[in-house]
């Protein structure tokens, strides 16, 4: 990692010295320092204590605009937890520096409206319900791959190919099959109708031997580990004082769930299942034309679940979303709820005074399908849809010049079945965040 830092420093110096010599290049620098401090007790156990921790994220950006057509962007990032691994206060250094983004973008590739981008970059679309960059995270999500787009006044169509995992060796002379995990897709933004349409195709090309669970339990055909298609839409509109947002997605395809008791030197083994999940989310808001910019909203977020023992997997996978924005700030459900999730929510925000904003969210959670729960009284297993309720309070201010300050506290009241106990504490989570952009 020290070598990486040295190389990055040399590259930055080369760009700073060489690029300005090109008459048609505009070079700029920017960055961000963000500190988050947390206190949390989220286990529902009465014996649990509050845990405190601090996160620091530092980003430094170099942007070059070449001939008014090509943009080169490099973003270095250091993400650390205060005191982690005992590096703070010592002469040691933690390995936290990474290349968060490094890409080039061409605005006019084949003529006006045609463009492309390649390298490592953040890729977010719509309201981040399906494709998000997870800006709240201390690291954030970035991709390796490329995009290609065509844009006009009324629409933009973007194609993309993103690599999740490269498993093939560089020397493929002794390794003949593709083993990569890749995401392909098309995303259309129809501006006239405020409508986005998309299709995502995932391929985990690792080879598996599909097992027949009904007949002989013997290996049958060679299959790919997973092929999944997610297609859907995002609609948004503002009409007078009202605003609307709606997401919808369906998933299809198949995967082989590996059976670790059956192994082979050549292939993994397992049973084949078919995807059949669904997601629906909608929110409607009303903004008062007052001095406080008050807005109230009601919404629902539903992801399907499955509690049947067959070859149809009806669970919706949330994929590459920014989960922190949707199902509560305490992040209990980033990977989905127990057998799907139903989230009914109420939101409100207002400027309590100049430069100060107060927001409150109420989430009422239940499972989409019954899930197995331990009965605390009898220790017997039963089914339930009970999950719980979460309240999120957030205060933001811009009154301190040059810095953004934000505070929040969340309170989760879990049902007995979800918590797995009757004598339980609520989940509590609070944070403070300071952000300086330069």
N, C-alpha and C positions, 0 to 999 in steps of 0.2 A: 504493500500500500504506500510506503514511503516513496517507492519508485514511481508509482502512479501520480502522487502529488507533485513530484519533481517534474515529471513529463508534462502534467497539466499546467504547471507554472511556466515552463518554457514555451508551451504552445500559446498561452495567453500573452506572453511577452512578444512572441513572434507576430501574433495578430495585431497587437498594439503598435508595433513598429512598422510592419510591412503593409498592412491593409490600407492605412491612410495614404500611402504613396500612390494608390490607385485613385485617379481623379474622380471616378464615378462611384466611390464607395463611401457610405455614411456609417460611421462606427459609433456605437453608444454602449454605455455600461449602466447597470442597475443591480439592485439586490434587495434582500429582505432578511431581517433578523426577527424571529418569533419565539417567544417563551410561553410555555404552558405549565401551570402548576396545578396539581390535582390532589384531592383527598377523596377516598372512596372506601365504602364498605358494601359490597354487592353480593355477598354469598348467602344472605338471609339467616346465617347461623348466629345465635345470640352470643357465642363465644368469640366471634370474629372481631378483630380490631380494625380501626381505620388505617388504611395504607396511604402514605403520601409519597409523591414523586414529582419530578420536574423534567420537562422535555425542552430541548433547544434545537431549533432548526434554522440553519443559516444558508442562504442561497446567494450566489453571485452570478450575474448574467452578462454575457457578451453578445451583442447583436450587430450584424453587419448587413447593410443593404447595398447590393452590388448592381449597378446599372439600372436601378429602379425596376428590377425584374426578379432578382434572386436574393433571398434572405437566408443568411446563415446565423444560427442561434446555438449558443453553448451555455448550459446552466450547470454549475458546480453546486453540490449540496453537501452539507455536514449535518447529520442527524444524530443526536446523542441524548442519553438519559443522564442527568446529573449523578455523578459518582459511580456510574456503572463500571464494573470490573476493577474498581479501585484505582482508576487513572487520575481522578481529580486530586490536585495537591501533590502529585508526584512528578517525576521527570519522564514518565512513560506517556505514550500517545495512544489513544484508541483508534481503531480502524473504522472510522465513520464517514470518510469522504467518499462521495460517489459522483458519477456523471449522471445527473438526473435527466437531462435532455441534451441532445446534440444532433441537430438536423439541418438540412437545407430545404428551402421551399422555392419553387419556381412559379411565378404568377402567370406568365404567358408562355406555356410550353409549346402548344401547337397553334397558337393564335389566341385572341382575346377570349377569356373565360375558361381556358384550359390550364390546369395547374397540377402540380404534384409535390409531394413531400416525402423525404426518405431519411432514415436514421433512427434516433431514439427520441420519443416525444410523448407528451400527454395527449390523450385522445378522448374527448368528452363530447357528447351529443345530447340535445334536448334538455330535459331537466335532470339529467344524470340518473334516471331511474333504471336504465339498462346499461349505458356506457358513461362512466364518470371517472374523474381524476382523483377523487378522495382528498380534496384539499385540506380537510381537517386533520388528516393523518400527519404524523411527524415525518413521514417519508413521501407519501403520495404515490399514485400509480402512473408509471410511464411504460411505453411499449417499444419494442424493436420491430421495425417493419417499414411499410410505405403506404401512402395514400395517393389517389388520383381523382381529380374532380373536374366537373364541368359546371359552370355557374352562369346563370342569366338573371334578369331582374325578377322573374317570377319563380325561379326554382334553382336549387343546387343539388347535384347528384354526386355522391362521393363513393368510390370503391376503395377497399382497404384489404391489406394482407398483413397480419400481425403474428409474430412468432412467440409462443408461450414457452416452449421448451425445444432446444436443439439437442437431440440425443444421438445423432449420427456422428461417427468419427470423421475427421477431415479426410483421412485416408480410407476410402470406401472399398478398397480392393477386396477385403475379406468380409465386408458387411454389406449385403446386397439389398436389404429391405429398408424402406423408410420407417423411421421410428419417431418422427417429430410430432409435436402438438402445436397446431396452427389454427388461427381464426381468420376466416375470410368473410367479406360482407359487402353489402350495398346499403347506403343511407341516402334517402331522398328527402329534401326539405322543400315542401311546396308552400312558398311564402304567401301566395294569394289566399290560400285556404287555412293558413296557420297550422299546417298538418305535416308531420314527419312520418315517413314509412321506412321500414328497415327489415333486413334479413341478415342474420349472422349464422355462419356455418362453421362449426368446430370439428376438428379431426384430430383425434389421438391415434396415430397410425401404428402404435405398438401392436404386434401380432399376438393373438390369444387363440387357444383352442376352445371352441364352444362345447360345453358339456350338455348332453341331453338328460335333463333331470327326471324324465318320466319313463323312458325306455330302459336303456342298459347302463346309464351313468358313465358311458364311455365317451371318449373324445370323438367329435364329428368333424366339423369344418373349421378352417382357419378364418378368423374374423379380425377386424380392427378393434382396438380396445373401446373406442367410442366414436360415434358419428352423431352429432346433435345439430339440429336446426332450430333457431329461434327467430320468429318473425312477428312483427307487431307495428304499433303506431303510437304517436304522441301528438295530442291536440292541445292547443292553447289559444286563448282569446281574451281580450279585454273589451268590454262593452259598457260604456258610460262608467258607472261606479262598480261594476261587477267584473270579476276575472275568473277564468275557468282553466283547469288543467286536467288532462286525462291521459292515462297510459294503459295500453293493452298489449299482451304478448301471449303467444302459444309456443310450445316446444314439442318437437318430434324427433325421431331418430332412434338409435339403439345403442346399447353398451353391454359389455360383458363384465359382470361383477365377479371378481376373482375369488376363487376358492383356494385358500392357502393350504388346505390339506392335500390338494392334488397338484403336484409339481412336475416340471419337466425341465430338462437342461436347455431346451430350445424355446418353449413357449410357456406363458402363464395360462391357467385353466380357469373356467368359470361358467356361470349360467347367463344366458342372454335375456336382457330386459328391454322393453320399449318405453321411450319417453312419452309423456302425455300431460305435461304440466301447463298451468295457465296462471297469468298475473293480470290483475285489474287494479288500477289506482285512479282516484278522481278527487279533485279538490275544487270547491267553489268559494270565492271570497267576495267581500263587499268593503269598499274603502269609503270612509266618510270624508267629505270635503270640508274638513275642519283644520284648525291650526295645529293639531296634534298628529296629523297623518295616520289616523286610526284605521286599522283593518281587522276584520273578523272573518273567520273561515271555518268551514266544516269539510271533512274529507274521510275517505275510506281507502285502505290499502289491503288487498287480498292476494294471497298466493296459495295455490292449491296444495293439498296434502294427500297422503295415501296411508290407509291402514288395512289394506287387503293383501293377502298372500297369493299373488299371481304374477304373471310376467309383464304386467302393465304398471309402469312407475309413473304415478300421477303427480309427483312432487315437482313444483316449479323451482328451478335453480336460479338464484338471483344474479348469477354471473358477475359482471364487471361494473356494478352500480356503485354509487356513493351512498352506502347504507346509512351513514350517520344523519343524513338529511331527512329520513323518512320514518323509520320505526322507533323513534325515541332516541334521545341523546346519550342514554346510558349504554347503548350498543349491545343489548342482550340478544338481538335477533339479526346480527350481521349475516349469519349463515342460514337465516330462515327460522321459522318457529317450529314447535313440536307438531309434526304432521301438517305443515302449512300454517298460515297465520292470517287472522282477521284483525285489522287495526282500524278502529273507528276513532277519529280525532277531531278535536276542537282547537282552534288557534286564534290568537289575538295579539296585536302589538299596537303600541302608541308611543308618541314622543311625550314623555312626562314633563319635559321642559326643553329649552333649546339645547341641542347637542346631546341629549340623553334619551335613549329608547328602551322601553320595557316590552318584553315579549313573554307570552305564556302559552304553553301547549299542553293539552290533556290527551293522553292515549289510553284507550280501553281495548285490551288485547284478549283474544280468545283463539283457540286452535281451529283451523279449518276442518279438520277431521279429529275424531277422538284419538287420544294418545294414551299409552300405558302409564299409569301413575300408581305409586305405592300409597295404600291407605294407611295413614299414620296410626290409626286406632287398631287395625287388625293385621298390619304388615302384608295384607293380601294385595294382589295386583288387580286394579280395575281400570276402566277407561274414563277419560275426562276430556273436556274442552277448556277447562279453567286455566287461565294464565295470570292475568293481573292488570293493574292500572299504573300508569306513569305520569307524573307531572314534571314539566321542564320550565324553569324560569330563567330568563336571560336578560342581562342589562348591558347595553353598549353605550359608549360615549366617545365623542370626537372633540370634546372641550379642551383636552390637553393637546396643544399644538405639536404636530410632528409625529404623533403616535396614536394608534388605535388601541383602546382598552375595552375588554369584555369580561364579564363575570357570569357565572351560571351555577345553578343548583338543581338537582333532579332527585325525585323521590319515587321509588317503585314499591307499590303495595301488591305483593305476590299472593295468589291463591294458594291454599294448602297443597293442592295436587302438584302445581308447578314448582313450588319450593321444596316439596318432599318432606314437609314437617308441619306440625301445628303450632308449636311454640317457636315462632320465628320473628325475626326482626325485618323491618323494611330495608330495601336497598337504598343507599344514599350515595350521591356522587356530586362533587362540586369542583369548580375549576376557576382559574383566573388566567387571562391571556393578554399579552402585550405584543403588538406587531409594529415594527418600524420598516417602512419601505423607503428606499433611497435610489 
